[in-house]
């Protein structure tokens, strides 16, 4: 099983939210078709055409 799939399963389980690696989350969002728009400082904002909510 690939690292991406393992990370996705861990995220969807919802039991390790506090310990989830930020880099893994960014990779999942990139592979899901989200686009990164950098905010100020350490803010990362992801958006996707057809999805009303943004991920901040």
PDBQT receptor file of N, H, CA, C and O in Angstrom, charges set to zero:
ATOM      1  N   UNK A   1       0.848  -1.168   0.000  1.00  0.00    +0.000 N 
ATOM      2  CA  UNK A   1       0.000   0.000   0.000  1.00  0.00    +0.000 C 
ATOM      3  C   UNK A   1       0.900   1.239   0.000  1.00  0.00    +0.000 C 
ATOM      4  O   UNK A   1       1.877   1.294   0.747  1.00  0.00    +0.000 OA
ATOM      5  N   UNK A   2       0.580   2.223  -0.825  1.00  0.00    +0.000 N 
ATOM      6  H   UNK A   2      -0.213   2.179  -1.432  1.00  0.00    +0.000 HD
ATOM      7  CA  UNK A   2       1.413   3.406  -0.939  1.00  0.00    +0.000 C 
ATOM      8  C   UNK A   2       1.286   4.300   0.294  1.00  0.00    +0.000 C 
ATOM      9  O   UNK A   2       0.328   4.194   1.061  1.00  0.00    +0.000 OA
ATOM     10  N   UNK A   3       2.261   5.173   0.466  1.00  0.00    +0.000 N 
ATOM     11  H   UNK A   3       3.039   5.260  -0.156  1.00  0.00    +0.000 HD
ATOM     12  CA  UNK A   3       2.238   6.102   1.594  1.00  0.00    +0.000 C 
ATOM     13  C   UNK A   3       1.005   7.004   1.516  1.00  0.00    +0.000 C 
ATOM     14  O   UNK A   3       0.407   7.337   2.539  1.00  0.00    +0.000 OA
ATOM     15  N   UNK A   4       0.631   7.395   0.297  1.00  0.00    +0.000 N 
ATOM     16  H   UNK A   4       1.117   7.125  -0.534  1.00  0.00    +0.000 HD
ATOM     17  CA  UNK A   4      -0.552   8.239   0.109  1.00  0.00    +0.000 C 
ATOM     18  C   UNK A   4      -1.809   7.534   0.611  1.00  0.00    +0.000 C 
ATOM     19  O   UNK A   4      -2.616   8.132   1.323  1.00  0.00    +0.000 OA
ATOM     20  N   UNK A   5      -1.975   6.279   0.247  1.00  0.00    +0.000 N 
ATOM     21  H   UNK A   5      -1.320   5.793  -0.331  1.00  0.00    +0.000 HD
ATOM     22  CA  UNK A   5      -3.160   5.525   0.689  1.00  0.00    +0.000 C 
ATOM     23  C   UNK A   5      -3.167   5.337   2.198  1.00  0.00    +0.000 C 
ATOM     24  O   UNK A   5      -4.215   5.454   2.833  1.00  0.00    +0.000 OA
ATOM     25  N   UNK A   6      -2.004   5.047   2.777  1.00  0.00    +0.000 N 
ATOM     26  H   UNK A   6      -1.153   4.952   2.261  1.00  0.00    +0.000 HD
ATOM     27  CA  UNK A   6      -1.924   4.877   4.225  1.00  0.00    +0.000 C 
ATOM     28  C   UNK A   6      -2.312   6.179   4.930  1.00  0.00    +0.000 C 
ATOM     29  O   UNK A   6      -3.063   6.167   5.906  1.00  0.00    +0.000 OA
ATOM     30  N   UNK A   7      -1.799   7.286   4.430  1.00  0.00    +0.000 N 
ATOM     31  H   UNK A   7      -1.190   7.296   3.638  1.00  0.00    +0.000 HD
ATOM     32  CA  UNK A   7      -2.112   8.581   5.032  1.00  0.00    +0.000 C 
ATOM     33  C   UNK A   7      -3.591   8.906   4.894  1.00  0.00    +0.000 C 
ATOM     34  O   UNK A   7      -4.211   9.411   5.830  1.00  0.00    +0.000 OA
ATOM     35  N   UNK A   8      -4.147   8.620   3.743  1.00  0.00    +0.000 N 
ATOM     36  H   UNK A   8      -3.644   8.210   2.983  1.00  0.00    +0.000 HD
ATOM     37  CA  UNK A   8      -5.565   8.892   3.511  1.00  0.00    +0.000 C 
ATOM     38  C   UNK A   8      -6.441   8.062   4.444  1.00  0.00    +0.000 C 
ATOM     39  O   UNK A   8      -7.407   8.580   5.005  1.00  0.00    +0.000 OA
ATOM     40  N   UNK A   9      -6.121   6.795   4.616  1.00  0.00    +0.000 N 
ATOM     41  H   UNK A   9      -5.336   6.374   4.161  1.00  0.00    +0.000 HD
ATOM     42  CA  UNK A   9      -6.887   5.945   5.528  1.00  0.00    +0.000 C 
ATOM     43  C   UNK A   9      -6.786   6.454   6.962  1.00  0.00    +0.000 C 
ATOM     44  O   UNK A   9      -7.782   6.485   7.685  1.00  0.00    +0.000 OA
ATOM     45  N   UNK A  10      -5.573   6.856   7.378  1.00  0.00    +0.000 N 
ATOM     46  H   UNK A  10      -4.763   6.831   6.791  1.00  0.00    +0.000 HD
ATOM     47  CA  UNK A  10      -5.402   7.405   8.729  1.00  0.00    +0.000 C 
ATOM     48  C   UNK A  10      -6.231   8.663   8.916  1.00  0.00    +0.000 C 
ATOM     49  O   UNK A  10      -6.851   8.848   9.963  1.00  0.00    +0.000 OA
ATOM     50  N   UNK A  11      -6.246   9.528   7.912  1.00  0.00    +0.000 N 
ATOM     51  H   UNK A  11      -5.742   9.378   7.062  1.00  0.00    +0.000 HD
ATOM     52  CA  UNK A  11      -7.016  10.771   7.990  1.00  0.00    +0.000 C 
ATOM     53  C   UNK A  11      -8.510  10.487   8.066  1.00  0.00    +0.000 C 
ATOM     54  O   UNK A  11      -9.221  11.102   8.861  1.00  0.00    +0.000 OA
ATOM     55  N   UNK A  12      -8.984   9.571   7.253  1.00  0.00    +0.000 N 
ATOM     56  H   UNK A  12      -8.407   9.072   6.606  1.00  0.00    +0.000 HD
ATOM     57  CA  UNK A  12     -10.414   9.269   7.214  1.00  0.00    +0.000 C 
ATOM     58  C   UNK A  12     -10.889   8.517   8.459  1.00  0.00    +0.000 C 
ATOM     59  O   UNK A  12     -12.074   8.560   8.789  1.00  0.00    +0.000 OA
ATOM     60  N   UNK A  13      -9.982   7.833   9.150  1.00  0.00    +0.000 N 
ATOM     61  H   UNK A  13      -9.019   7.799   8.882  1.00  0.00    +0.000 HD
ATOM     62  CA  UNK A  13     -10.345   7.181  10.408  1.00  0.00    +0.000 C 
ATOM     63  C   UNK A  13     -10.738   8.213  11.454  1.00  0.00    +0.000 C 
ATOM     64  O   UNK A  13     -11.611   7.957  12.282  1.00  0.00    +0.000 OA
ATOM     65  N   UNK A  14     -10.100   9.375  11.421  1.00  0.00    +0.000 N 
ATOM     66  H   UNK A  14      -9.390   9.583  10.748  1.00  0.00    +0.000 HD
ATOM     67  CA  UNK A  14     -10.424  10.456  12.341  1.00  0.00    +0.000 C 
ATOM     68  C   UNK A  14      -9.890  10.296  13.740  1.00  0.00    +0.000 C 
ATOM     69  O   UNK A  14     -10.230  11.086  14.621  1.00  0.00    +0.000 OA
ATOM     70  N   UNK A  15      -9.065   9.301  13.970  1.00  0.00    +0.000 N 
ATOM     71  H   UNK A  15      -8.789   8.660  13.254  1.00  0.00    +0.000 HD
ATOM     72  CA  UNK A  15      -8.546   9.062  15.321  1.00  0.00    +0.000 C 
ATOM     73  C   UNK A  15      -7.184   9.708  15.553  1.00  0.00    +0.000 C 
ATOM     74  O   UNK A  15      -6.723   9.778  16.692  1.00  0.00    +0.000 OA
ATOM     75  N   UNK A  16      -6.538  10.178  14.494  1.00  0.00    +0.000 N 
ATOM     76  H   UNK A  16      -6.912  10.121  13.569  1.00  0.00    +0.000 HD
ATOM     77  CA  UNK A  16      -5.187  10.719  14.658  1.00  0.00    +0.000 C 
ATOM     78  C   UNK A  16      -5.082  12.154  14.159  1.00  0.00    +0.000 C 
ATOM     79  O   UNK A  16      -4.019  12.563  13.694  1.00  0.00    +0.000 OA
ATOM     80  N   UNK A  17      -6.155  12.921  14.246  1.00  0.00    +0.000 N 
ATOM     81  H   UNK A  17      -7.019  12.589  14.624  1.00  0.00    +0.000 HD
ATOM     82  CA  UNK A  17      -6.150  14.286  13.737  1.00  0.00    +0.000 C 
ATOM     83  C   UNK A  17      -5.055  15.140  14.356  1.00  0.00    +0.000 C 
ATOM     84  O   UNK A  17      -4.399  15.902  13.646  1.00  0.00    +0.000 OA
ATOM     85  N   UNK A  18      -4.844  15.031  15.651  1.00  0.00    +0.000 N 
ATOM     86  H   UNK A  18      -5.377  14.412  16.227  1.00  0.00    +0.000 HD
ATOM     87  CA  UNK A  18      -3.856  15.860  16.335  1.00  0.00    +0.000 C 
ATOM     88  C   UNK A  18      -2.431  15.468  15.954  1.00  0.00    +0.000 C 
ATOM     89  O   UNK A  18      -1.519  16.288  16.060  1.00  0.00    +0.000 OA
ATOM     90  N   UNK A  19      -2.228  14.248  15.519  1.00  0.00    +0.000 N 
ATOM     91  H   UNK A  19      -2.969  13.582  15.433  1.00  0.00    +0.000 HD
ATOM     92  CA  UNK A  19      -0.883  13.769  15.190  1.00  0.00    +0.000 C 
ATOM     93  C   UNK A  19      -0.661  13.585  13.695  1.00  0.00    +0.000 C 
ATOM     94  O   UNK A  19       0.291  12.920  13.286  1.00  0.00    +0.000 OA
ATOM     95  N   UNK A  20      -1.523  14.162  12.888  1.00  0.00    +0.000 N 
ATOM     96  H   UNK A  20      -2.296  14.702  13.220  1.00  0.00    +0.000 HD
ATOM     97  CA  UNK A  20      -1.414  13.973  11.445  1.00  0.00    +0.000 C 
ATOM     98  C   UNK A  20      -0.370  14.932  10.881  1.00  0.00    +0.000 C 
ATOM     99  O   UNK A  20      -0.389  16.123  11.191  1.00  0.00    +0.000 OA
ATOM    100  N   UNK A  21       0.524  14.428  10.069  1.00  0.00    +0.000 N 
ATOM    101  H   UNK A  21       0.540  13.460   9.817  1.00  0.00    +0.000 HD
ATOM    102  CA  UNK A  21       1.601  15.223   9.498  1.00  0.00    +0.000 C 
ATOM    103  C   UNK A  21       1.056  16.224   8.478  1.00  0.00    +0.000 C 
ATOM    104  O   UNK A  21       0.310  15.851   7.573  1.00  0.00    +0.000 OA
ATOM    105  N   UNK A  22       1.430  17.488   8.630  1.00  0.00    +0.000 N 
ATOM    106  H   UNK A  22       2.036  17.791   9.366  1.00  0.00    +0.000 HD
ATOM    107  CA  UNK A  22       0.940  18.542   7.748  1.00  0.00    +0.000 C 
ATOM    108  C   UNK A  22       1.361  18.306   6.296  1.00  0.00    +0.000 C 
ATOM    109  O   UNK A  22       0.586  18.565   5.376  1.00  0.00    +0.000 OA
ATOM    110  N   UNK A  23       2.563  17.825   6.093  1.00  0.00    +0.000 N 
ATOM    111  H   UNK A  23       3.193  17.614   6.841  1.00  0.00    +0.000 HD
ATOM    112  CA  UNK A  23       3.043  17.531   4.742  1.00  0.00    +0.000 C 
ATOM    113  C   UNK A  23       2.213  16.454   4.063  1.00  0.00    +0.000 C 
ATOM    114  O   UNK A  23       1.942  16.535   2.865  1.00  0.00    +0.000 OA
ATOM    115  N   UNK A  24       1.808  15.442   4.831  1.00  0.00    +0.000 N 
ATOM    116  H   UNK A  24       2.028  15.376   5.804  1.00  0.00    +0.000 HD
ATOM    117  CA  UNK A  24       0.958  14.381   4.284  1.00  0.00    +0.000 C 
ATOM    118  C   UNK A  24      -0.409  14.929   3.888  1.00  0.00    +0.000 C 
ATOM    119  O   UNK A  24      -0.958  14.562   2.850  1.00  0.00    +0.000 OA
ATOM    120  N   UNK A  25      -0.956  15.815   4.728  1.00  0.00    +0.000 N 
ATOM    121  H   UNK A  25      -0.510  16.114   5.572  1.00  0.00    +0.000 HD
ATOM    122  CA  UNK A  25      -2.246  16.427   4.410  1.00  0.00    +0.000 C 
ATOM    123  C   UNK A  25      -2.149  17.258   3.130  1.00  0.00    +0.000 C 
ATOM    124  O   UNK A  25      -3.039  17.191   2.281  1.00  0.00    +0.000 OA
ATOM    125  N   UNK A  26      -1.090  18.028   2.986  1.00  0.00    +0.000 N 
ATOM    126  H   UNK A  26      -0.368  18.082   3.675  1.00  0.00    +0.000 HD
ATOM    127  CA  UNK A  26      -0.896  18.830   1.771  1.00  0.00    +0.000 C 
ATOM    128  C   UNK A  26      -0.795  17.932   0.539  1.00  0.00    +0.000 C 
ATOM    129  O   UNK A  26      -1.338  18.254  -0.517  1.00  0.00    +0.000 OA
ATOM    130  N   UNK A  27      -0.102  16.813   0.681  1.00  0.00    +0.000 N 
ATOM    131  H   UNK A  27       0.339  16.551   1.539  1.00  0.00    +0.000 HD
ATOM    132  CA  UNK A  27       0.041  15.872  -0.438  1.00  0.00    +0.000 C 
ATOM    133  C   UNK A  27      -1.316  15.281  -0.837  1.00  0.00    +0.000 C 
ATOM    134  O   UNK A  27      -1.611  15.154  -2.026  1.00  0.00    +0.000 OA
ATOM    135  N   UNK A  28      -2.127  14.925   0.138  1.00  0.00    +0.000 N 
ATOM    136  H   UNK A  28      -1.887  15.028   1.103  1.00  0.00    +0.000 HD
ATOM    137  CA  UNK A  28      -3.464  14.387  -0.138  1.00  0.00    +0.000 C 
ATOM    138  C   UNK A  28      -4.311  15.416  -0.870  1.00  0.00    +0.000 C 
ATOM    139  O   UNK A  28      -4.986  15.088  -1.846  1.00  0.00    +0.000 OA
ATOM    140  N   UNK A  29      -4.277  16.660  -0.403  1.00  0.00    +0.000 N 
ATOM    141  H   UNK A  29      -3.729  16.927   0.389  1.00  0.00    +0.000 HD
ATOM    142  CA  UNK A  29      -5.067  17.716  -1.044  1.00  0.00    +0.000 C 
ATOM    143  C   UNK A  29      -4.595  17.981  -2.465  1.00  0.00    +0.000 C 
ATOM    144  O   UNK A  29      -5.412  18.182  -3.364  1.00  0.00    +0.000 OA
ATOM    145  N   UNK A  30      -3.282  17.984  -2.675  1.00  0.00    +0.000 N 
ATOM    146  H   UNK A  30      -2.618  17.821  -1.945  1.00  0.00    +0.000 HD
ATOM    147  CA  UNK A  30      -2.743  18.165  -4.031  1.00  0.00    +0.000 C 
ATOM    148  C   UNK A  30      -3.215  17.063  -4.964  1.00  0.00    +0.000 C 
ATOM    149  O   UNK A  30      -3.632  17.337  -6.089  1.00  0.00    +0.000 OA
ATOM    150  N   UNK A  31      -3.153  15.822  -4.507  1.00  0.00    +0.000 N 
ATOM    151  H   UNK A  31      -2.814  15.599  -3.593  1.00  0.00    +0.000 HD
ATOM    152  CA  UNK A  31      -3.573  14.682  -5.325  1.00  0.00    +0.000 C 
ATOM    153  C   UNK A  31      -5.077  14.662  -5.566  1.00  0.00    +0.000 C 
ATOM    154  O   UNK A  31      -5.544  14.076  -6.542  1.00  0.00    +0.000 OA
ATOM    155  N   UNK A  32      -5.848  15.311  -4.666  1.00  0.00    +0.000 N 
ATOM    156  H   UNK A  32      -5.469  15.787  -3.873  1.00  0.00    +0.000 HD
ATOM    157  CA  UNK A  32      -7.304  15.369  -4.816  1.00  0.00    +0.000 C 
ATOM    158  C   UNK A  32      -7.734  16.511  -5.729  1.00  0.00    +0.000 C 
ATOM    159  O   UNK A  32      -8.927  16.719  -5.948  1.00  0.00    +0.000 OA
ATOM    160  N   UNK A  33      -6.762  17.250  -6.261  1.00  0.00    +0.000 N 
ATOM    161  H   UNK A  33      -5.793  17.081  -6.083  1.00  0.00    +0.000 HD
ATOM    162  CA  UNK A  33      -7.086  18.296  -7.224  1.00  0.00    +0.000 C 
ATOM    163  C   UNK A  33      -7.251  19.690  -6.639  1.00  0.00    +0.000 C 
ATOM    164  O   UNK A  33      -7.693  20.604  -7.335  1.00  0.00    +0.000 OA
ATOM    165  N   UNK A  34      -6.902  19.863  -5.369  1.00  0.00    +0.000 N 
ATOM    166  H   UNK A  34      -6.543  19.120  -4.804  1.00  0.00    +0.000 HD
ATOM    167  CA  UNK A  34      -6.974  21.182  -4.758  1.00  0.00    +0.000 C 
ATOM    168  C   UNK A  34      -5.751  21.997  -5.159  1.00  0.00    +0.000 C 
ATOM    169  O   UNK A  34      -4.680  21.444  -5.413  1.00  0.00    +0.000 OA
ATOM    170  N   UNK A  35      -5.919  23.312  -5.213  1.00  0.00    +0.000 N 
ATOM    171  H   UNK A  35      -6.789  23.761  -5.007  1.00  0.00    +0.000 HD
ATOM    172  CA  UNK A  35      -4.850  24.225  -5.568  1.00  0.00    +0.000 C 
ATOM    173  C   UNK A  35      -4.460  25.031  -4.337  1.00  0.00    +0.000 C 
ATOM    174  O   UNK A  35      -5.322  25.485  -3.584  1.00  0.00    +0.000 OA
ATOM    175  N   UNK A  36      -3.171  25.205  -4.139  1.00  0.00    +0.000 N 
ATOM    176  H   UNK A  36      -2.471  24.837  -4.751  1.00  0.00    +0.000 HD
ATOM    177  CA  UNK A  36      -2.664  25.944  -2.998  1.00  0.00    +0.000 C 
ATOM    178  C   UNK A  36      -2.555  27.419  -3.345  1.00  0.00    +0.000 C 
ATOM    179  O   UNK A  36      -1.986  27.789  -4.372  1.00  0.00    +0.000 OA
ATOM    180  N   UNK A  37      -3.101  28.250  -2.481  1.00  0.00    +0.000 N 
ATOM    181  H   UNK A  37      -3.563  27.950  -1.646  1.00  0.00    +0.000 HD
ATOM    182  CA  UNK A  37      -2.930  29.697  -2.580  1.00  0.00    +0.000 C 
ATOM    183  C   UNK A  37      -2.335  30.131  -1.252  1.00  0.00    +0.000 C 
ATOM    184  O   UNK A  37      -3.004  30.082  -0.219  1.00  0.00    +0.000 OA
ATOM    185  N   UNK A  38      -1.090  30.551  -1.279  1.00  0.00    +0.000 N 
ATOM    186  H   UNK A  38      -0.547  30.591  -2.117  1.00  0.00    +0.000 HD
ATOM    187  CA  UNK A  38      -0.416  30.924  -0.039  1.00  0.00    +0.000 C 
ATOM    188  C   UNK A  38      -1.032  32.166   0.561  1.00  0.00    +0.000 C 
ATOM    189  O   UNK A  38      -1.332  33.132  -0.141  1.00  0.00    +0.000 OA
ATOM    190  N   UNK A  39      -1.213  32.131   1.847  1.00  0.00    +0.000 N 
ATOM    191  H   UNK A  39      -0.969  31.346   2.417  1.00  0.00    +0.000 HD
ATOM    192  CA  UNK A  39      -1.697  33.286   2.578  1.00  0.00    +0.000 C 
ATOM    193  C   UNK A  39      -0.526  33.969   3.254  1.00  0.00    +0.000 C 
ATOM    194  O   UNK A  39       0.627  33.748   2.886  1.00  0.00    +0.000 OA
ATOM    195  N   UNK A  40      -0.814  34.783   4.224  1.00  0.00    +0.000 N 
ATOM    196  H   UNK A  40      -1.751  34.963   4.524  1.00  0.00    +0.000 HD
ATOM    197  CA  UNK A  40       0.239  35.493   4.945  1.00  0.00    +0.000 C 
ATOM    198  C   UNK A  40       0.874  34.569   5.976  1.00  0.00    +0.000 C 
ATOM    199  O   UNK A  40       0.191  33.771   6.617  1.00  0.00    +0.000 OA
ATOM    200  N   UNK A  41       2.168  34.686   6.124  1.00  0.00    +0.000 N 
ATOM    201  H   UNK A  41       2.723  35.334   5.603  1.00  0.00    +0.000 HD
ATOM    202  CA  UNK A  41       2.877  33.882   7.114  1.00  0.00    +0.000 C 
ATOM    203  C   UNK A  41       2.799  32.404   6.807  1.00  0.00    +0.000 C 
ATOM    204  O   UNK A  41       3.154  31.964   5.714  1.00  0.00    +0.000 OA
ATOM    205  N   UNK A  42       2.340  31.651   7.766  1.00  0.00    +0.000 N 
ATOM    206  H   UNK A  42       2.052  32.008   8.655  1.00  0.00    +0.000 HD
ATOM    207  CA  UNK A  42       2.289  30.194   7.598  1.00  0.00    +0.000 C 
ATOM    208  C   UNK A  42       0.923  29.719   7.122  1.00  0.00    +0.000 C 
ATOM    209  O   UNK A  42       0.662  28.516   7.111  1.00  0.00    +0.000 OA
ATOM    210  N   UNK A  43       0.054  30.633   6.730  1.00  0.00    +0.000 N 
ATOM    211  H   UNK A  43       0.266  31.610   6.739  1.00  0.00    +0.000 HD
ATOM    212  CA  UNK A  43      -1.279  30.252   6.253  1.00  0.00    +0.000 C 
ATOM    213  C   UNK A  43      -1.185  29.561   4.893  1.00  0.00    +0.000 C 
ATOM    214  O   UNK A  43      -0.496  30.033   3.989  1.00  0.00    +0.000 OA
ATOM    215  N   UNK A  44      -1.872  28.460   4.768  1.00  0.00    +0.000 N 
ATOM    216  H   UNK A  44      -2.432  28.077   5.503  1.00  0.00    +0.000 HD
ATOM    217  CA  UNK A  44      -1.998  27.744   3.505  1.00  0.00    +0.000 C 
ATOM    218  C   UNK A  44      -3.490  27.645   3.218  1.00  0.00    +0.000 C 
ATOM    219  O   UNK A  44      -4.256  27.173   4.059  1.00  0.00    +0.000 OA
ATOM    220  N   UNK A  45      -3.899  28.080   2.056  1.00  0.00    +0.000 N 
ATOM    221  H   UNK A  45      -3.277  28.463   1.373  1.00  0.00    +0.000 HD
ATOM    222  CA  UNK A  45      -5.310  28.046   1.693  1.00  0.00    +0.000 C 
ATOM    223  C   UNK A  45      -5.455  27.189   0.443  1.00  0.00    +0.000 C 
ATOM    224  O   UNK A  45      -4.843  27.467  -0.589  1.00  0.00    +0.000 OA
ATOM    225  N   UNK A  46      -6.268  26.148   0.548  1.00  0.00    +0.000 N 
ATOM    226  H   UNK A  46      -6.765  25.923   1.386  1.00  0.00    +0.000 HD
ATOM    227  CA  UNK A  46      -6.520  25.260  -0.576  1.00  0.00    +0.000 C 
ATOM    228  C   UNK A  46      -7.930  25.486  -1.089  1.00  0.00    +0.000 C 
ATOM    229  O   UNK A  46      -8.871  25.654  -0.313  1.00  0.00    +0.000 OA
ATOM    230  N   UNK A  47      -8.062  25.488  -2.425  1.00  0.00    +0.000 N 
ATOM    231  H   UNK A  47      -7.297  25.352  -3.055  1.00  0.00    +0.000 HD
ATOM    232  CA  UNK A  47      -9.377  25.624  -3.029  1.00  0.00    +0.000 C 
ATOM    233  C   UNK A  47      -9.458  24.723  -4.253  1.00  0.00    +0.000 C 
ATOM    234  O   UNK A  47      -8.450  24.261  -4.787  1.00  0.00    +0.000 OA
ATOM    235  N   UNK A  48     -10.697  24.494  -4.674  1.00  0.00    +0.000 N 
ATOM    236  H   UNK A  48     -11.515  24.870  -4.240  1.00  0.00    +0.000 HD
ATOM    237  CA  UNK A  48     -10.923  23.634  -5.830  1.00  0.00    +0.000 C 
ATOM    238  C   UNK A  48     -12.174  24.107  -6.546  1.00  0.00    +0.000 C 
ATOM    239  O   UNK A  48     -13.181  24.412  -5.906  1.00  0.00    +0.000 OA
ATOM    240  N   UNK A  49     -12.119  24.169  -7.835  1.00  0.00    +0.000 N 
ATOM    241  H   UNK A  49     -11.301  23.921  -8.354  1.00  0.00    +0.000 HD
ATOM    242  CA  UNK A  49     -13.262  24.549  -8.663  1.00  0.00    +0.000 C 
ATOM    243  C   UNK A  49     -14.432  23.618  -8.356  1.00  0.00    +0.000 C 
ATOM    244  O   UNK A  49     -14.282  22.396  -8.371  1.00  0.00    +0.000 OA
ATOM    245  N   UNK A  50     -15.583  24.195  -8.080  1.00  0.00    +0.000 N 
ATOM    246  H   UNK A  50     -15.705  25.187  -8.068  1.00  0.00    +0.000 HD
ATOM    247  CA  UNK A  50     -16.770  23.408  -7.800  1.00  0.00    +0.000 C 
ATOM    248  C   UNK A  50     -16.986  23.105  -6.319  1.00  0.00    +0.000 C 
ATOM    249  O   UNK A  50     -18.020  22.557  -5.936  1.00  0.00    +0.000 OA
ATOM    250  N   UNK A  51     -16.000  23.466  -5.484  1.00  0.00    +0.000 N 
ATOM    251  H   UNK A  51     -15.160  23.910  -5.795  1.00  0.00    +0.000 HD
ATOM    252  CA  UNK A  51     -16.122  23.277  -4.035  1.00  0.00    +0.000 C 
ATOM    253  C   UNK A  51     -16.243  24.668  -3.405  1.00  0.00    +0.000 C 
ATOM    254  O   UNK A  51     -15.329  25.485  -3.521  1.00  0.00    +0.000 OA
ATOM    255  N   UNK A  52     -17.366  24.935  -2.743  1.00  0.00    +0.000 N 
ATOM    256  H   UNK A  52     -18.108  24.272  -2.650  1.00  0.00    +0.000 HD
ATOM    257  CA  UNK A  52     -17.610  26.265  -2.212  1.00  0.00    +0.000 C 
ATOM    258  C   UNK A  52     -16.707  26.608  -1.044  1.00  0.00    +0.000 C 
ATOM    259  O   UNK A  52     -16.255  27.747  -0.925  1.00  0.00    +0.000 OA
ATOM    260  N   UNK A  53     -16.440  25.650  -0.188  1.00  0.00    +0.000 N 
ATOM    261  H   UNK A  53     -16.807  24.724  -0.284  1.00  0.00    +0.000 HD
ATOM    262  CA  UNK A  53     -15.622  25.895   0.999  1.00  0.00    +0.000 C 
ATOM    263  C   UNK A  53     -14.138  25.901   0.640  1.00  0.00    +0.000 C 
ATOM    264  O   UNK A  53     -13.706  25.175  -0.255  1.00  0.00    +0.000 OA
ATOM    265  N   UNK A  54     -13.370  26.719   1.338  1.00  0.00    +0.000 N 
ATOM    266  H   UNK A  54     -13.721  27.308   2.065  1.00  0.00    +0.000 HD
ATOM    267  CA  UNK A  54     -11.927  26.662   1.200  1.00  0.00    +0.000 C 
ATOM    268  C   UNK A  54     -11.369  25.978   2.440  1.00  0.00    +0.000 C 
ATOM    269  O   UNK A  54     -11.996  25.985   3.499  1.00  0.00    +0.000 OA
ATOM    270  N   UNK A  55     -10.198  25.394   2.302  1.00  0.00    +0.000 N 
ATOM    271  H   UNK A  55      -9.689  25.389   1.442  1.00  0.00    +0.000 HD
ATOM    272  CA  UNK A  55      -9.528  24.754   3.441  1.00  0.00    +0.000 C 
ATOM    273  C   UNK A  55      -8.411  25.672   3.880  1.00  0.00    +0.000 C 
ATOM    274  O   UNK A  55      -7.511  26.000   3.107  1.00  0.00    +0.000 OA
ATOM    275  N   UNK A  56      -8.482  26.074   5.116  1.00  0.00    +0.000 N 
ATOM    276  H   UNK A  56      -9.213  25.807   5.744  1.00  0.00    +0.000 HD
ATOM    277  CA  UNK A  56      -7.524  27.036   5.653  1.00  0.00    +0.000 C 
ATOM    278  C   UNK A  56      -6.772  26.389   6.791  1.00  0.00    +0.000 C 
ATOM    279  O   UNK A  56      -5.907  27.021   7.397  1.00  0.00    +0.000 OA
TER     280      UNK A  56
